[in-house]
Amino acid sequence: MRIFALTLVGLSLLACGGAPQPATHTTGQASTAPTHEGGSRDEALRRVAQIHGGAGPWVVAGYRMGEFALGRLGVGAGSFDLEIVHYSPRLVQYSCVADGAAAATGASLGKLNLSLQEAEAASVHTTYRRKSTGQTITLRPSRYFVEHYLDVPRERLGDAGREVIALPDEKIFEVVPPAP
């Protein structure tokens, strides 16, 4: 049973981004453009791969969403004041967003400030909450992102992740308006 579980984990990593790949562009020149956090895109991709095992488009989208949420909520990475709930089907790609959120924010299952809730693919979203104030922001993948990055072939995952790290926020995700 243990071997079966480890095999499933390995297959999941391959589908989300595979083994860590060097974060360079096809020109061979490393990106130095800043991310929202102020680091380089290559540094961001390395952080994602360190947590997730690869840097495919869905995990990178989760990273970008996490960066955005930290800024909006006014909390720093690693804060215990942050709580994240990711709503997703138990399917690789959609679930990869949670690892991207962990890479950006420092939240984790072990710290009990990152959790997963099962939802339909059409309802994928992530809610970030600052516990001390109750302030929340909910983000979901944009239509553009889903249309362009759903079911990317395994051999293209690294390139797709490098594309996503450079996209404007609105191409990756949208803010879900609070319910009335």
C-alpha positions in Angstrom: 0.0 0.0 0.0 2.9 2.4 0.9 4.5 1.8 -2.5 1.1 2.6 -4.2 0.8 5.9 -2.3 4.4 6.9 -3.2 3.7 6.1 -6.8 0.6 8.3 -6.8 2.6 11.2 -5.2 5.3 10.8 -7.9 2.7 10.8 -10.7 1.1 13.9 -9.2 4.3 15.7 -9.2 5.0 14.9 -12.9 1.5 16.1 -13.9 1.9 19.4 -12.1 5.4 20.3 -13.1 7.7 17.3 -13.1 11.2 17.4 -11.8 12.7 20.8 -11.1 13.9 22.4 -14.3 16.4 25.2 -14.7 14.5 28.5 -14.7 16.0 29.9 -17.9 14.4 31.1 -21.0 14.9 29.4 -24.4 17.5 32.1 -25.2 19.6 30.7 -22.3 19.5 34.0 -20.4 18.1 34.0 -16.9 15.1 36.2 -16.2 15.8 39.0 -13.8 12.4 40.7 -14.0 10.9 41.2 -10.6 8.0 39.3 -9.2 5.5 41.1 -7.0 7.6 40.1 -4.0 10.6 41.9 -5.4 12.7 38.8 -6.2 13.5 37.6 -9.7 11.2 35.3 -11.7 13.9 32.6 -11.6 14.0 32.8 -7.8 10.2 32.5 -7.7 10.3 29.4 -9.9 13.0 27.8 -7.8 10.9 28.4 -4.6 7.9 26.8 -6.3 9.9 23.8 -7.5 11.5 23.4 -4.0 8.0 23.0 -2.5 6.2 21.2 -5.3 8.9 19.3 -7.2 8.4 21.3 -10.4 7.1 24.6 -11.7 4.2 23.9 -14.1 1.5 26.5 -14.9 -1.0 25.6 -12.2 1.4 25.6 -9.3 2.9 28.8 -10.6 -0.6 30.3 -10.8 -1.1 29.3 -7.2 2.2 31.1 -6.3 1.1 34.3 -8.1 -2.3 34.1 -6.4 -0.6 33.7 -3.0 1.7 36.7 -3.6 -1.3 38.8 -4.6 -3.3 37.8 -1.5 -0.4 38.6 0.9 -0.2 42.1 -0.5 -3.9 42.6 -0.3 -4.2 41.3 3.2 -1.0 43.1 4.4 0.7 40.0 5.9 4.1 38.6 5.2 5.1 35.2 4.1 5.3 32.7 7.0 2.7 34.6 9.0 0.6 32.4 11.4 -2.1 35.2 11.0 -2.9 33.8 7.5 -5.3 31.0 6.8 -5.8 29.5 3.3 -8.5 27.2 2.1 -8.2 25.8 -1.5 -11.4 24.4 -3.1 -10.6 21.9 -5.8 -11.4 18.5 -7.2 -9.0 15.8 -6.1 -7.3 16.1 -9.5 -3.8 17.1 -10.3 -3.6 20.5 -11.9 -6.4 22.0 -9.8 -4.8 20.7 -6.6 -1.4 22.1 -7.6 -2.6 25.6 -6.9 -2.4 24.8 -3.2 1.3 24.0 -3.4 1.8 27.3 -5.2 0.0 29.1 -2.4 2.2 27.3 0.1 5.4 28.4 -1.8 4.3 32.0 -1.8 2.9 32.3 1.7 4.6 29.8 3.8 1.3 28.3 4.9 1.2 24.5 5.2 -0.9 21.5 6.2 1.4 20.9 9.1 1.0 24.4 10.5 -2.8 23.9 10.1 -3.1 27.2 8.2 -3.6 25.5 4.7 -6.4 23.2 4.0 -8.1 21.6 1.0 -11.8 21.3 0.4 -13.3 19.2 -2.4 -15.1 21.2 -5.1 -16.1 20.8 -8.7 -13.6 21.9 -11.4 -15.9 24.7 -12.4 -15.7 26.0 -8.8 -12.0 26.0 -8.2 -11.0 28.9 -5.9 -8.8 29.8 -3.0 -9.8 31.9 0.0 -7.1 33.7 2.0 -8.1 35.0 5.4 -6.2 37.3 7.8 -7.3 35.7 11.2 -6.7 38.8 13.3 -9.0 41.1 11.3 -11.2 38.6 9.5 -10.4 40.2 6.2 -10.6 37.7 3.3 -9.9 37.6 -0.4 -11.0 34.8 -2.7 -9.2 34.2 -6.0 -10.0 31.8 -8.9 -8.2 31.0 -12.1 -9.3 33.2 -14.9 -11.0 31.9 -18.0 -7.9 32.9 -20.1 -5.7 30.8 -17.8 -7.9 27.7 -17.8 -8.3 27.9 -21.6 -4.6 28.2 -22.2 -3.1 25.9 -19.4 -5.6 23.1 -18.8 -4.0 19.8 -19.7 -0.6 21.1 -20.9 1.5 18.2 -22.2 4.1 17.0 -19.7 7.0 17.9 -21.9 5.8 21.6 -22.0 5.0 22.1 -18.3 8.3 23.9 -17.5 7.9 26.3 -20.4 4.3 26.9 -19.5 5.2 27.7 -15.9 7.8 30.2 -17.1 5.1 31.8 -19.3 2.7 32.1 -16.3 5.3 33.7 -13.9 5.5 36.5 -16.4 1.8 37.0 -17.2 -0.2 40.0 -15.8 -2.4 39.0 -12.8 -5.6 39.4 -14.8 -4.5 36.7 -17.2 -4.0 34.2 -14.4 -6.7 34.9 -11.8 -9.6 37.1 -10.8 -10.9 38.3 -7.5 -14.2 36.7 -6.6 -16.6 39.3 -5.3 -17.9 38.7 -1.7 -21.3 37.1 -1.5 -24.0 39.7 -0.6 
